[in-house]
Amino acid sequence: MSKKYKVVYDRENCIGANKCIGIHPKDWGKDTEDKAILNGAQLNAQTKKFELIIDESKLNDFKESALICPVYVIDILDMETGKTVLKINPTKEKDKDNVPVIRAHYDSRKEWQMDPKGFFTVKIFPEEKLIRARYYGEDHALKFVIEGTNSEEMYNTIVREKLVSTFQHAGYVGNELMKAEIALKKNLPYVQDDPLP
């Protein structure tokens, strides 16, 4: 017999980020207040939370939904033990002011390193409403052109295709693509490595 789990959803404290719907639209819907609906769930009158019993085949999907929620209103309990299976310990709001602060700094002369996989040039094409990122390999030959309309789909494509191999390069490319998206949407000039006007 398949192991059972209980998904517990606190709709009252949902902020309507709808990340759960974005990754698992078959499990979640949206109500008239833009809050998520846990499809097939029943309201527990005592806890005022929605509950849905699932088996092991759905566990990973609901774990992903719970972990992507920015306000942690989704929990999953093991039906045998009654304990959460998420293994997370989000910081309580009252404790956030006590977390150490690291002052950001960057010295390009000491810290910058070329990604051995290659590099990107990023350019916007307002007349086509497109962003194009040209990927050059380690031999400086043009290998691919990645085009899209928003930074998220583009940097996820770049990561999925394994075109970056360092965190620094991934962060740089994501930053440039976001600037390009903003410039495209706001009709601003975009020059790679320059701040937006």
C-alpha positions as CSV (number, residue, x, y, z in Angstrom):
1,M,0.0,0.0,0.0
2,S,1.3,3.4,-1.0
3,K,2.4,5.8,1.9
4,K,0.0,8.7,2.5
5,Y,0.7,12.3,3.1
6,K,-1.4,15.3,4.0
7,V,-1.0,18.6,2.2
8,V,-2.0,21.5,4.5
9,Y,-2.6,24.9,2.9
10,D,-3.1,28.1,4.9
11,R,-5.1,30.1,2.4
12,E,-5.7,32.9,4.9
13,N,-2.0,33.8,4.9
14,C,-1.5,33.3,1.2
15,I,-0.2,36.5,-0.5
16,G,-1.2,35.5,-4.0
17,A,2.4,35.1,-5.4
18,N,1.0,32.1,-7.3
19,K,4.4,30.4,-7.7
20,C,2.7,27.1,-6.8
21,I,0.3,27.6,-9.7
22,G,3.1,28.4,-12.1
23,I,5.0,25.2,-11.5
24,H,2.1,22.8,-10.9
25,P,-1.1,24.2,-12.5
26,K,-2.9,20.8,-12.3
27,D,-2.7,20.8,-8.5
28,W,-3.4,24.5,-7.9
29,G,-6.0,27.0,-9.2
30,K,-6.7,30.7,-8.5
31,D,-9.7,32.3,-6.8
32,T,-11.3,35.7,-7.3
33,E,-8.9,37.3,-4.8
34,D,-5.9,36.0,-6.8
35,K,-5.0,33.5,-4.0
36,A,-4.2,29.9,-4.7
37,I,-6.8,27.1,-4.5
38,L,-5.6,23.6,-3.6
39,N,-7.5,21.5,-6.0
40,G,-9.6,18.7,-4.4
41,A,-8.9,19.9,-0.8
42,Q,-11.3,20.1,2.0
43,L,-11.5,22.9,4.6
44,N,-10.6,21.7,8.2
45,A,-13.2,23.7,10.3
46,Q,-10.9,23.5,13.4
47,T,-7.7,24.7,11.9
48,K,-9.2,26.9,9.1
49,K,-6.7,25.3,6.7
50,F,-7.3,23.3,3.5
51,E,-6.2,19.7,3.5
52,L,-5.6,17.1,0.8
53,I,-4.5,13.5,1.2
54,I,-2.0,12.4,-1.4
55,D,0.2,9.3,-2.0
56,E,3.9,9.1,-2.7
57,S,3.5,9.6,-6.5
58,K,2.5,13.3,-5.8
59,L,4.9,14.0,-3.0
60,N,7.7,15.6,-5.0
61,D,5.2,17.9,-6.9
62,F,3.8,19.2,-3.6
63,K,7.2,19.5,-2.1
64,E,8.2,21.8,-5.0
65,S,5.0,23.8,-4.5
66,A,5.7,24.2,-0.7
67,L,9.3,25.1,-1.1
68,I,8.7,27.8,-3.8
69,C,6.1,29.5,-1.7
70,P,7.6,32.8,-0.4
71,V,5.5,32.8,2.8
72,Y,5.5,29.1,3.6
73,V,1.7,28.6,3.7
74,I,2.0,25.0,2.4
75,D,3.1,22.1,4.6
76,I,3.2,18.3,4.0
77,L,2.7,15.9,6.9
78,D,3.6,12.3,7.0
79,M,0.2,10.6,7.9
80,E,1.9,8.0,10.1
81,T,4.0,10.3,12.2
82,G,2.0,13.6,11.8
83,K,5.4,15.4,11.3
84,T,6.3,17.7,8.4
85,V,8.5,16.1,5.6
86,L,9.8,19.5,4.4
87,K,13.0,19.6,6.5
88,I,13.1,23.4,6.5
89,N,13.4,25.9,9.3
90,P,12.4,29.4,7.9
91,T,13.6,32.3,10.0
92,K,10.8,34.0,11.9
93,E,10.1,37.6,11.2
94,K,11.2,38.8,14.7
95,D,14.6,37.1,14.2
96,K,15.5,38.6,10.8
97,D,17.1,41.7,12.3
98,N,19.7,39.5,14.1
99,V,21.1,37.9,10.9
100,P,24.6,39.0,10.1
101,V,25.0,41.5,7.3
102,I,27.7,41.2,4.6
103,R,28.6,44.5,3.0
104,A,28.7,43.9,-0.8
105,H,31.9,44.8,-2.7
106,Y,33.6,43.8,-5.9
107,D,37.2,44.4,-7.2
108,S,37.1,43.5,-10.9
109,R,40.9,43.5,-11.1
110,K,41.2,40.8,-8.5
111,E,38.0,38.8,-8.7
112,W,37.0,38.7,-12.4
113,Q,37.6,35.4,-14.1
114,M,36.8,34.4,-17.6
115,D,34.3,31.5,-17.8
116,P,36.2,28.6,-19.5
117,K,33.0,27.8,-21.4
118,G,32.9,31.1,-23.2
119,F,31.0,34.4,-23.1
120,F,27.9,36.2,-24.2
121,T,27.0,39.5,-25.9
122,V,23.6,40.8,-25.2
123,K,21.6,43.2,-27.5
124,I,18.0,44.3,-27.8
125,F,16.0,44.6,-31.0
126,P,13.1,47.0,-30.2
127,E,11.6,46.7,-33.7
128,E,11.2,42.9,-33.2
129,K,10.6,43.2,-29.4
130,L,13.4,40.7,-28.8
131,I,16.5,40.2,-26.8
132,R,19.3,38.3,-28.4
133,A,22.2,36.8,-26.5
134,R,25.1,35.6,-28.7
135,Y,27.1,32.7,-27.2
136,Y,30.8,32.5,-28.1
137,G,32.8,29.4,-27.1
138,E,36.2,29.3,-25.6
139,D,37.7,29.7,-29.1
140,H,35.7,33.0,-29.5
141,A,33.7,31.5,-32.4
142,L,29.9,32.2,-32.4
143,K,28.1,29.0,-31.4
144,F,24.5,29.9,-30.6
145,V,22.1,32.8,-30.6
146,I,19.5,32.6,-27.8
147,E,16.5,34.9,-28.3
148,G,13.5,35.7,-26.2
149,T,11.3,38.4,-24.8
150,N,12.1,38.1,-21.1
151,S,15.2,37.5,-19.0
152,E,13.8,34.5,-17.1
153,E,13.1,32.3,-20.1
154,M,16.5,33.3,-21.5
155,Y,18.7,32.7,-18.5
156,N,16.9,29.4,-17.8
157,T,17.6,28.3,-21.4
158,I,21.3,29.2,-20.9
159,V,21.5,27.2,-17.7
160,R,19.6,24.3,-19.2
161,E,21.9,24.2,-22.2
162,K,24.9,24.3,-19.8
163,L,26.4,27.4,-21.5
164,V,27.8,28.8,-18.3
165,S,30.1,27.0,-15.8
166,T,30.8,29.6,-13.1
167,F,28.4,31.3,-10.6
168,Q,30.0,34.7,-11.4
169,H,29.2,34.3,-15.1
170,A,25.7,33.1,-14.5
171,G,25.0,36.1,-12.2
172,Y,26.5,38.5,-14.8
173,V,24.4,37.1,-17.6
174,G,21.2,37.1,-15.6
175,N,21.9,40.8,-14.6
176,E,22.5,41.8,-18.2
177,L,19.4,40.0,-19.5
178,M,17.3,41.7,-16.8
179,K,18.7,45.1,-17.8
180,A,17.9,44.3,-21.4
181,E,14.4,43.3,-20.6
182,I,13.8,46.5,-18.7
183,A,15.2,48.6,-21.5
184,L,13.1,46.8,-24.1
185,K,9.9,47.3,-22.0
186,K,10.6,50.9,-21.1
187,N,12.0,51.9,-24.5
188,L,15.3,52.8,-23.0
189,P,18.7,52.5,-24.8
190,Y,20.7,49.4,-23.7
191,V,24.4,49.0,-23.9
192,Q,25.9,45.9,-22.4
193,D,28.0,46.6,-19.2
194,D,26.6,50.2,-18.9
195,P,24.0,51.2,-16.3
196,L,20.5,51.9,-17.6
197,P,19.8,55.7,-18.0
